[in-house]
């Protein structure tokens, strides 16, 4: 269903509500349908309920509730949700199969832009500050995933005093403290981007990275937990560099992310033992949170690049992991149940989630274990 066809479908839903006496308004000639904004879900959103609220003399959410059943039963519409003050968010049938197939096709590069943008960013951070160095390395990867040519410079300035007058050590790994650089896998990248990158369209955008320094040495946590402790909090928050990142329990977000990836791999192995494989389809009864989390992952990458905030990727991975862990129990047949198209579709959705988790962890420089 195209946006034009969906707009006509929304108008017909309004007309049916008017004909049934549920609304007393003039039926609009057209309804605006656009991709959902922040906080939205599905394929398209319309503000028609907000537009009709005043002439109908009803709150927007009440108008949306009246219109929802008239949209939900339409051929081609899988689900209708109400978000915000009264936006109708519409999920079309076929969305799951198309999204899962796209993720499995692109693998860990799902969410990457298709080509270079011509934008150049110069990242600078103090060599002596471990959190700034880890953040700079990861942010460079995220920016490159969005088609940006990135140059990184490690300066000899102390944290909080980065300036153009500082002595730079561009591309010089030796400028980093080996006590934590080797353990955490930190290196200073020189200018990198996509090989076919065009000439820059403007002067480099200079970005000084000055996250709140780590109060403790993260190296005793090891590479994965140490990097997560520095990257998961927002740059303005103090990182908690404690053993809590090592415990294998639900209270540890890093454990949930890595465990969810391991579960996705285990589901694939168990399915193979039962004689079936993943096939993308639209047979999942209520995939909502997981499907939405996968669908919005490219937006999370773009936002992380735009706001220079790797923590947005880390937090989104937690959202994907939690949704997968809640969904995983529906994937495999139970008891004497035979594998069906629904099981193959659910397995494909779980594999897509595992792919997104692996790609995101790779950007953060954290290992994705197949067994945990």
Beta strands, then each sheet from edge to edge (+ up, - down):
strand 1: 33-34
strand 2: 44-46
strand 3: 77-83
strand 4: 87-92
strand 5: 120-126
strand 6: 149-155
strand 7: 205-208
sheet 1: 1+ 2- 4+ 3-
sheet 2: 6+ 5+ 7+
end
